[in-house]
């Protein structure tokens, strides 16, 4: 017996809601800010390419963690 058998079929299906324009704009803005953060560390602070990539990747993973927590909270409210 799997976990999916305990869940009704309606709950297992992914919602067919389109992604809102605000969400797309927020993701694009986050990407631009992350790229700017990379360039700032690499060119202005002159901390090295690899260090700038690592710092930007860490910031991106932290942002993804926040997005996942907010998404889980929003999904739980429904």
N, C-alpha and C positions, 0 to 999 in steps of 0.2 A: 504494500500500500504506500503510495507516495503522498506527499503533502498536497499536490495539486488536486487529488481526488476529493479532499475535504473542502476545497474552495469551489463555490458555484461557478458555472461557466461564465456568467456575466462579469464576475469579479476578476477572472483570469485574462480577459480580453483587454488589450491596450486601448485607451481612449482615442477616438478619432478626431479629437479637437486639434485644429491647426495651431501652430505656434504664433503667439501674438506678435505684433509689430514691436511692441515695447520690449519684449524679451529678446528679439533679434537685435534691436538697437543697444540694449544693455550688454549683450555678448560681444558685439562689435566694439563698443566703447571699452569693455574690459580688455579685449585683445589689443586695441590701440594703446591703452595705458600700460599694459605689460610690455609691449614692444618699446614704448618710450622709456620705461623703467630699465630695460635692457640697454638701450642706447645711452641713457644717463650714466649707468654704472660703467659701461665700457669706454665711452668717449670722454665724459666729463670727469668722472672720478678716476679713470684710467686704472681700474682694478684688474684688468685682464679679461680676455674673451670667455674663458672657461668659468671664471668666478662670476661673471655677469650672467652667463647662461644658467649656472646653478642657482644664483639668487633669484632670477626670474622664474625658474622652474619651481622653486620652493614657494614663491609668492603665488604662482598659478595653482599649485596643489592646495595651498591654504584657501584660496578663493573657491576652488572646487569643493572643498570640505564644507565651507559656509553655504554654498549653493545646495549641496546635498542635504544638509541639516534643515535649511529653510524649506526645501521641497518635501522632505519627509514630514515636517510639521504641517505644511499646507495640505498634504495628502491625508494626514491623520484627521484633520478637521472635517473632511467631507464625510 
